[in-house]
Amino acid sequence: MDLKKVKETAEAWGKLPEKERAQAMRDLIRTLPAKDRAVIEAYLREIQKRSSK
């Protein structure tokens, strides 16, 4: 996983349209083990919640 890409995606996450967020999620977690996928998904959901306030 490219940590630079993760950071860039996280910074833009709340501003992305739903379709682009879904694609970014798939791109980020494609090669991760299941336990790591769950952590990344939870992290990005939390960012989305905070950015929508």
Helices and strands as residue ranges (DSSP letters): H 3-12, G 13-15, H 18-29, H 34-51
